[in-house]
């Protein structure tokens, strides 16, 4: 017998929900991408979103932020509906989220600093040039870029720097909600791990809610509080990785128990052991001082 999806086991209060999706349907002509899709994203969590190719992970994100109008369904962000409202009505809501698209999606004719200033110009046109420059410089430092990255163009940046520049732009207007679409794709393992750590630090420091689309199992194990699995045109399960492993859906088992899944599990165990040894060492040092 297949275990019930983890999402069925806990129902947080409405005030704890940052994003609520109900009965979502997305289609391109006769091709149905989503059918009766439900999902809740809790405030303050990093939710990883996974699924096979063609399951519509990016389409789901684009529906939530209003770039892909769905055929049917309801989407609420911080308790406010986003579908069927005028641009003026959702303008205030859009100020509360930032988006890092795949590859960074930087404007090639603008410098890094100018890219970061784009949301400021859009949502806060009253801010003057000097303050915009100061905010851009602060966001550059916040995301781990060197100060000299500001006047550079995207073509002068490495892949990892482009991702961080895109992240800086996503954080330009101090959002409560951050959307990340394949943020570590194309990065080497060291760069990907550094970006993951940066994401977790920013999430904790700024109190962000993060909606993170990824194929990277290391990212899921390293920083995601829960994972939502897309398959069969809907979210088939949501929960911690341990909870998902308790389900019997073939795709989930293949994804998390395949060779890469086992490697990621081994990496997590090594990290947990290192953390445990460090903690034990600190305790021992403290007792010796006593």
Helices and strands as residue ranges (DSSP letters): G 6-8, G 14-16, E 17-28, E 31-42, E 46-51, H 57-64, E 72-77, E 80-81, H 87-94, E 97-100, H 112-123, H 129-142, G 147-149, G 154-156, H 159-170, E 177-181, H 189-206, E 209-213, H 217-223, E 226-231, E 234-239, H 241-245, H 250-257, H 259-289
